[in-house]
Amino acid sequence: MALTLTSKAFKNGKTIPKKFGYKHGNISPPLTVNGIPEKTTSLVLIMDDPDAMGAVGKIWVHWVVWNIEPDKTEFKENSIPSNCVEGETDFGEIGYGGPAPPDKEHTYIFMIYALDKKLDAPKGSTKKEIESLIKNHVIEKAELTGKYAP
């Protein structure tokens, strides 16, 4: 079974409800991970906005979570699994930073990575730092996309 990432709040490629937006509640959506490979030691979740490149000149990072235990397959709404670590968003905050497109509808990508190791990275690490640590340790990855308009 392939690794998958889904949400009860929105279907892949469809609209993310307003309450998950940065200015409308800023609560993280419920997520479910399935098909985790057998040799997985930990999971990493990254949410970003590649469409921000046109508006702000870079891919905007909204959420970075690592050392998610492979048996923690449910992210409940507005929470993260226990014992995992969150990084810094491009809002300059640690934790979830919901969609906040400045100009038009953007597509947001939630990416889940199954790793063969746990990461030695402190709370508040950046997406760039986490991506450098997972190099050569990704067993499988999957994505979920959602759209959000201002």
MIRORO-653608 format. One record per residue (C-alpha): x, y, z; residue in one letter; residue number from 1. Coordinates in pm, 1 decimal. Layout:
<pts>
X|Y|Z|a|NUM;
...
</pts>
This chain:
<pts>
0.0|0.0|0.0|m|1;
138.2|341.1|-96.3|a|2;
188.3|620.6|153.8|l|3;
-105.4|864.6|150.1|t|4;
-202.2|1186.6|326.1|l|5;
-569.3|1286.9|344.7|t|6;
-794.4|1525.1|536.1|s|7;
-1153.4|1493.6|656.4|k|8;
-1184.4|1872.2|611.2|a|9;
-1109.2|1892.9|236.8|f|10;
-1043.8|1664.5|-58.4|k|11;
-715.6|1664.2|-249.3|n|12;
-702.8|1963.0|-485.0|g|13;
-1016.7|2121.8|-338.9|k|14;
-1082.4|2428.3|-122.1|t|15;
-943.0|2442.4|231.4|i|16;
-1218.8|2573.0|465.6|p|17;
-1174.1|2933.0|588.5|k|18;
-1137.0|2837.1|956.5|k|19;
-795.1|2687.8|877.1|f|20;
-671.5|3021.4|736.8|g|21;
-420.2|3237.0|921.0|y|22;
-666.3|3526.0|962.0|k|23;
-976.6|3312.0|1022.3|h|24;
-896.5|3096.5|1324.1|g|25;
-555.0|2962.3|1224.9|n|26;
-633.3|2609.3|1338.6|i|27;
-459.1|2318.6|1172.2|s|28;
-673.8|2080.2|967.6|p|29;
-727.0|1716.2|1060.1|p|30;
-490.2|1491.5|866.0|l|31;
-460.7|1115.1|827.2|t|32;
-152.9|922.4|715.3|v|33;
-198.2|573.1|570.4|n|34;
28.6|316.0|409.1|g|35;
331.5|394.8|624.2|i|36;
624.9|178.8|506.7|p|37;
730.8|-96.7|746.6|e|38;
1084.0|32.6|811.7|k|39;
970.6|386.4|895.1|t|40;
1129.9|530.6|1210.2|t|41;
968.5|874.5|1196.0|s|42;
755.9|1104.2|980.6|l|43;
801.9|1465.7|873.0|v|44;
517.8|1696.9|766.1|l|45;
579.2|2017.6|571.3|i|46;
312.7|2259.3|448.0|m|47;
406.7|2534.8|207.6|d|48;
274.1|2768.1|-60.4|d|49;
470.0|2760.2|-387.7|p|50;
229.4|3015.1|-539.9|d|51;
366.7|3276.0|-297.6|a|52;
673.5|3297.9|-523.2|m|53;
486.7|3539.9|-750.4|g|54;
361.1|3757.0|-463.7|a|55;
649.8|3758.9|-214.5|v|56;
940.3|3612.0|-410.4|g|57;
971.6|3280.1|-227.0|k|58;
788.5|2961.3|-137.6|i|59;
611.7|3046.6|190.0|w|60;
649.4|2790.3|470.2|v|61;
334.0|2737.1|678.7|h|62;
414.1|2432.5|892.8|w|63;
709.9|2205.2|969.8|v|64;
667.6|1904.9|1202.4|v|65;
918.4|1623.0|1257.2|w|66;
987.7|1313.5|1467.4|n|67;
624.8|1210.7|1431.6|i|68;
605.6|851.3|1550.5|e|69;
495.2|615.6|1270.5|p|70;
206.8|481.5|1479.7|d|71;
64.8|836.7|1514.9|k|72;
-136.8|837.7|1194.3|t|73;
-400.6|1094.2|1296.1|e|74;
-351.8|1467.6|1333.1|f|75;
-666.5|1588.9|1504.3|k|76;
-797.5|1934.3|1416.1|e|77;
-593.4|2205.9|1588.7|n|78;
-339.4|1963.7|1737.2|s|79;
-28.4|1762.0|1663.1|i|80;
63.0|1409.2|1773.7|p|81;
246.6|1387.6|2105.4|s|82;
626.9|1378.2|2119.4|n|83;
686.4|1544.9|1782.5|c|84;
861.5|1877.5|1724.3|v|85;
747.8|2188.2|1534.9|e|86;
960.4|2432.8|1341.2|g|87;
945.7|2798.5|1249.9|e|88;
714.5|2921.9|975.4|t|89;
773.2|3216.8|746.6|d|90;
540.1|3410.8|976.8|f|91;
830.5|3393.9|1225.9|g|92;
627.0|3169.7|1456.8|e|93;
662.6|2812.0|1576.6|i|94;
372.2|2584.0|1489.3|g|95;
97.6|2598.9|1230.0|y|96;
49.5|2911.3|1021.0|g|97;
-260.4|2877.9|804.9|g|98;
-311.7|2988.0|446.3|p|99;
-295.9|3365.0|392.1|a|100;
-259.9|3441.6|21.8|p|101;
-193.8|3814.2|-30.1|p|102;
-319.1|3838.5|-387.0|d|103;
-531.8|3553.5|-526.8|k|104;
-617.7|3186.5|-475.8|e|105;
-308.0|2980.8|-397.3|h|106;
-246.0|2605.5|-388.3|t|107;
-101.2|2476.8|-60.6|y|108;
100.2|2155.4|-42.5|i|109;
105.0|1930.1|263.5|f|110;
393.8|1684.9|219.1|m|111;
447.1|1381.1|441.8|i|112;
782.7|1200.8|444.0|y|113;
849.2|853.8|587.9|a|114;
1207.9|843.1|717.4|l|115;
1447.3|569.7|824.2|d|116;
1566.1|777.2|1123.4|k|117;
1462.2|1034.9|1382.3|k|118;
1594.1|1386.8|1337.4|l|119;
1824.8|1560.8|1580.1|d|120;
1690.4|1913.1|1533.7|a|121;
1576.7|2163.5|1796.8|p|122;
1228.5|2313.4|1815.3|k|123;
1208.1|2613.7|1585.1|g|124;
1428.9|2467.4|1311.9|s|125;
1344.3|2584.6|960.6|t|126;
1213.8|2392.4|660.7|k|127;
1553.2|2433.9|494.3|k|128;
1730.8|2281.6|795.9|e|129;
1486.9|1989.3|812.8|i|130;
1510.1|1925.1|438.2|e|131;
1889.8|1904.5|464.6|s|132;
1859.8|1651.0|749.0|l|133;
1614.9|1423.1|565.5|i|134;
1830.8|1395.6|252.8|k|135;
1910.8|1028.8|185.9|n|136;
1668.6|916.9|459.7|h|137;
1332.3|938.4|280.3|v|138;
1173.7|596.0|231.9|i|139;
857.8|732.4|71.2|e|140;
664.8|1059.0|44.7|k|141;
311.0|1167.0|-36.4|a|142;
126.9|1495.6|-73.9|e|143;
-211.0|1653.5|-21.8|l|144;
-298.0|1981.8|-190.8|t|145;
-565.9|2235.3|-113.2|g|146;
-670.0|2573.2|-249.7|k|147;
-736.1|2887.7|-48.7|y|148;
-837.0|3237.8|-161.0|a|149;
-808.7|3568.1|30.2|p|150;
</pts>
